[in-house]
Amino acid sequence: MNLLYRYLIKYYRKICICLLFSVLIALVPCSPSTLTATQLFNRKVRSDKDTSVVSMHVTKALEYAYHSKNIENIRAHIDSAEAVCIEKNIEFPTLLHLARAEYFMLTSDFRNASQEGTIAMNKAKGNNENEIIAQTLNFFGRYSFRTGFYFESVDYFKSSIELARKYKVKILVPWNYNNLANLYNSIGDINEYINSLQMVIESAAINQDTIFSQNRLYKTWFGTSG
């Protein structure tokens, strides 16, 4: 009887200790090293959601920069992306710096445009983001064109074309030739202007981007984008 009694007491003590630990675990906030699998998953989901929100705003900012040139919309989406990054302690992604560079160039703030473009280029190279490198080279081509450095502009556009072909960034190839056509037209080099227009058509056809080439030709001959 005494043995049974001692066994029950011992068993009861183990239950009490287990319950005590359960209460302590529930009351004490988890450190990163003690997070459960569910908590880690939920944190990852929230992080991915925040990152996707940033990406959405950056994409919208670049779309406005490349197409409508609507300064207010570009600035609004950049501000929204930056706000999420700051609030959630997310590092500014490479494309956010590129979007900032595009914004500053459109507002003729060439110093900040160059700085942000350089940051984007360095980050893209550090992260092996080859498509973004090609995209940033195109930015510097247009930047050099705007600031009057025509030879540098040609080099940037051609480097962007080479990289875009290598990594199959289809839209960048005809776009770069389109930029080259605008450059040659502005400096009166008719032969290179015509050659670049021809390359717009050929590269767009290869990439099955006939709408791009049709719009470019319509703008060339009729003075509007159609």
N, C-alpha and C positions, 0 to 999 in steps of 0.2 A: 504493500500500500504506500509506504514511504517512497519507494522508487518511482511509482506511478505519479505521486504528488510532485516529486522533484522534476520529473520529465515534463509535466504539464506547466510548471513554473518556468522552466527553461524555454519551452515552446512559446509561451505567452510573452516572454521577454523579447524573443526574436521578432514576433509580430509587432510589438510596440516600437522596436528599433526601426523596423521597415516603414511603419507608418510615420515615424518622426522624420526619417530621411525624405519621405514623399512630400511632407509638408514643407520642409526646408527647400527642396528643389522647386516647389511651386511658388514660394515666397521670394527667393533670391533671383534677381535678374540674371539671365544667361549671358555669359561672356561669349565672344566669337568661338572660343575653343570648346565651349560646352553646348553649343546650339544643337538641337535635335535635327534629324534629317528633314522633317517637315518644315521646321523653321528656316533651315538653309534653302530649301526649295522655294518657300514663299518669298524669301529675300531675293533669290535669283529672279523669280518672276517679276517682282517689283522693279528690280534693276533693269531687266530686259525691257519692261514697259516704259521706264523712264528714257532709256536709250532710244527706243523706237520713236518716242515723242520728239526727242531732239533731232533724230534723222528726218522725221517728217517735216519739221520746221526748216531744217537746212535745205532739204530738197525743194521745198516751196520757194525759199529765198533765191536759190539758184535758178529755178524756172522763171521767176519774175526778172531776174538779172539778165538772163539770156534772151528772153522773148519780149515781154511788155515794157521792160525798163522802168517799172513802177517803183519809184524810190520809197514811197511810204510803205508799200507792201513788203519790199525787201527788208527794210529796217524793222518792221513789226515782227517778221518771222525770225530775223537774227536775234532781236531782243528776247523773244520767247524761248529760243533755243538756249541762249546764254543764261536766262533765268532758271531754267530747269537744271542746267549743268552746275550752276552755283548752289542752288538749293539742295541738290542731291549729291553734291561733291563728285561730279563727273568731269573728267578731263575734256577740254574742248576738242572735239574730233577734227581731223584734218580738213574735211570739207567745210566746217564752220569757219575756219580761217580763210579758206578760199572764197566763201560767200562774203565775208567781211572785205576781202580784197576787191571783189567785184563791186561791192557797194561803194567803197571809197573811190574806185576809179570812175564810177558813174557820177559821183558828186565832185569829181576833179580834185580829190584829196590824194594826190599822186604819191606823196611821201608815205602815208599810212597804207595806201594800196600796195606799194612795193614791199613794205615791212610785212604785211599780212600774207602777201604772196610768197615771200621768202620763208616765213614760218610754215606755210602749207607745204612748200616744196621740201623743206628739211624734214618735216614730220612724215611726209609721204615716202621719202627715201629711207628714213629710219624704220618705217613699218613695212617696207616693201610693197607699198600701195601703187603698183605700176600704172593702173588706170588713172589714178588721181595725179600721178606725175605727168602723164600725157595731157590731162586736163589743165594742169597748172602751167605747163609749157605753152599751151594755147593762150592762157591768160596773159603770160608775159609777152607773147607775140602781139596781142592786141594792145597791151600796156605800152610796149616799145613803139608801136605804130602811133598811138595817141600822143606820145611824148617826142616823136620825131626821130627815133632811132631806127631807121628803115632796114639797114643791113642786119641789125640784131633781131628785128622783128621777123625777117625772112628765116633766119637761123632757128628761131624758136618755133615757128610754124612747121618747118621741115623736120625738126627733131620730134615735134608732137606727132606728125604724120608717121614717122618711122616707128615710134613707140606704139602708136595706136594700131598700126598694122600688125606689129609683133604680138600684141596682147588682144587683138581682135575687138578693139573699141570702135565699133563700126561707124557711129555717127560722127566721130571726131575727124575722120579722114576727109569726107567732103566738106565738112565745116572749116577745116584748116585751109583747104584749097579755095573755099569761098573767101576766107580772110585774105589769102594771098592775092586773089583776083581784085579785091577792093584796094589792097595796097598798091599793086602794079597800076591799077587804073588811076589812082590818086597821083602817082608820080609820072604818069604818061608813058609807061612802058607797055605799049599796045600788044607786042608779041607775047610777052609773059602774061599779060592780062587774058588774052585769048587762050593761051595754053592752060592757064589755071582754070578758066571756065570749062574747058574741055575735060580737065581732070575732075572737076566737080561732077560732071555728067557721068564719066566713066566709073569713078569710085562709088557714086550713088547707085549706079546700075549694078555694080558688083555686090554691093551691100543691100540690094533690093530696096533702096530708099529713093524711089523715083519721084515721090512728092517733093522731097528736098530739092532735087535738081530742077523740077518743073517750076517750083516757086522761085528759085534763083534765076532761071532764065526769064521768067515773066517779069521779075523785078528789073533785070538788066535791060530788056528791050522796051518795056512799057512804063518803067519808073515807079512801079508799085509792087507790093508783095502778092497781089492777086486776091 
